[in-house]
Amino acid sequence: MTRRATMLFAAAGSLALLAGAFAFQMLGYAPCEICIWQRWPHGVAVAAGMVTLIAGPAMLLGLVGALAAFVTAGFGVYHTGIERGLWDGPASCTGSGDNLAGLSGNELLSVDVPSGIVMCDEVAWAFAGLSMASWNTILSLGLACIWIRAIRTA
């Protein structure tokens, strides 16, 4: 496979993962904050693929694609660790409600609660015991390998 074809294949993989994420969202699985973080690097990899399609393959584009795949895989590892309780996540999308002691009676009884918050520490969907964040990690590491292969191809 040529460098160009390999780079386009890797970019298509990121495009497929993005399409899958948006398909799940359309099916009612709203993304959490970290899920959104995981999408941006895939967008960068797709953009690298588009530039490759227009301008031709370049070492820099391969490096950008590989870095993007590693970054989203890193976000996936971080998110998976939060889901599995290995470490704490951002306060904006994790928590168990243990901090109720500091609230007043009016605050506890208020119906003015934020809506649309998706918790980052709850698994919305899993396959074979792995969450979407875990699958993103595995597949993104595979895409990173493909980008690296493209870089090494003459």
C-alpha positions in Angstrom: 0.0 0.0 0.0 1.3 3.5 -0.8 1.9 6.2 1.8 -1.0 8.1 0.4 -3.4 5.2 0.5 -2.2 4.3 4.0 -2.8 7.8 5.3 -6.2 8.0 3.7 -7.1 4.6 5.2 -6.1 5.9 8.7 -8.1 9.1 8.2 -11.1 7.1 7.0 -10.8 5.1 10.3 -11.1 8.3 12.3 -14.0 9.4 10.1 -15.7 6.1 10.8 -15.2 6.5 14.6 -16.6 10.0 14.4 -19.6 8.8 12.4 -20.2 6.1 15.0 -20.0 8.5 17.8 -22.6 10.8 16.1 -24.8 7.8 15.3 -24.8 6.8 18.9 -25.7 10.4 19.8 -28.6 10.3 17.3 -29.8 7.1 19.0 -30.1 8.9 22.3 -26.7 8.3 23.9 -25.7 11.9 24.7 -21.9 12.4 25.0 -20.3 13.5 28.2 -17.7 16.3 28.3 -14.7 13.8 27.9 -16.5 12.1 25.0 -16.5 15.4 23.2 -12.8 15.8 24.0 -12.2 12.4 22.3 -13.8 13.6 19.1 -11.6 16.6 18.4 -8.4 14.7 17.6 -10.3 12.5 15.2 -11.4 15.6 13.4 -7.8 16.7 13.2 -6.8 13.3 11.7 -9.7 13.5 9.2 -8.4 17.0 8.2 -4.9 15.6 7.8 -6.4 13.0 5.5 -8.2 15.7 3.5 -5.0 17.7 3.0 -3.3 14.4 2.0 -6.0 13.9 -0.6 -5.7 17.4 -2.0 -1.9 18.1 -1.7 -0.5 14.6 -1.5 1.2 12.7 1.3 3.7 14.4 3.5 5.7 13.3 6.6 4.2 16.2 8.6 0.7 15.1 7.8 1.5 11.6 9.0 2.9 13.0 12.2 -0.2 15.1 12.8 -2.4 12.1 12.2 -0.4 9.8 14.5 -0.3 12.5 17.2 -4.0 13.0 16.9 -4.7 9.3 17.2 -2.4 9.0 20.3 -4.1 12.1 21.9 -7.6 10.6 21.5 -6.4 7.3 22.8 -5.0 9.1 25.8 -8.3 10.8 26.4 -9.9 7.3 26.1 -7.5 5.9 28.7 -8.3 8.8 31.0 -12.1 8.4 30.5 -11.9 4.6 31.0 -10.1 5.1 34.3 -12.8 7.5 35.5 -15.5 5.0 34.5 -13.8 2.2 36.3 -13.1 4.3 39.4 -9.3 4.3 39.1 -9.1 8.0 39.4 -11.3 11.1 39.8 -12.6 12.9 36.8 -13.5 16.6 36.3 -16.0 17.9 38.8 -18.1 19.2 36.0 -19.2 15.7 35.0 -18.5 13.3 37.8 -19.6 12.9 41.4 -21.9 10.9 43.6 -23.7 13.7 45.4 -21.6 13.2 48.6 -21.3 17.0 49.0 -24.9 17.7 50.1 -23.9 18.8 53.6 -23.0 22.3 52.5 -26.4 23.0 50.8 -29.2 24.9 52.3 -32.8 23.6 52.6 -33.9 25.8 49.7 -31.0 24.5 47.5 -31.8 20.9 48.3 -35.5 21.3 47.4 -34.9 23.5 44.4 -36.3 22.2 41.1 -33.9 24.5 39.2 -31.4 21.8 38.4 -29.1 21.8 35.4 -30.4 19.6 32.6 -28.5 17.8 29.9 -25.5 16.9 32.1 -24.1 13.6 31.2 -21.9 12.0 33.8 -18.4 11.0 32.7 -18.1 8.3 35.4 -21.2 6.3 34.1 -20.9 3.9 31.2 -23.8 4.6 28.8 -23.1 1.6 26.5 -20.7 -1.3 26.5 -19.8 -4.2 24.3 -17.8 -7.2 25.4 -17.3 -5.5 28.8 -15.7 -2.4 27.3 -17.2 1.1 27.2 -17.2 3.4 24.2 -14.2 5.1 25.7 -12.3 1.8 26.0 -13.2 1.0 22.4 -12.0 4.4 21.3 -8.7 3.8 23.0 -8.1 0.4 21.3 -9.2 1.5 17.9 -7.3 4.8 18.1 -4.1 3.0 19.0 -4.6 0.9 15.9 -5.1 4.0 13.8 -1.9 5.4 15.3 -0.1 2.3 14.2 -1.5 2.8 10.7 -0.3 6.5 10.6 3.1 5.4 11.8 3.3 2.8 9.0 2.4 5.5 6.5 5.2 7.6 7.8 7.7 4.7 7.5 6.4 3.8 4.0 8.7 5.0 1.2 
